[in-house]
């Protein structure tokens, strides 16, 4: 069983930056692909960024060039650096862990990001 705890959300002005962190415990962190999703009010979860066990990254078109996902296996933590934030980035951001060989996926509790002046 993997536990995920996100942190780093908050209120930021348009054009600002935030760094989200997701600390994992209870599993072999380095064996999981890690993902960041977001959910805006009234909308479904959307995959924002992903990083594999070999540190290959992928991004949604809406965040390419602005967001960077990274992982530190020694600290069991995945990060999402968000720059040039826009009001449309406002959402609850969720960390997700998915082992490439198993069906189960694990979710954190989410952290709110609000971009507003």
Buried (B, 14 or more C-beta within 10 A) or exposed (E): EBEBBBBBBEEBEEEBEBEBBBBBEEBEBEEBBBBBBBBEEEEEBBEBBBBBBEEEEEBBEEBEEBBBBBBEBEEBBBBBBBBEBEEEBBBBBBBBBBBEEEEEEBBBEBBEBBBEE
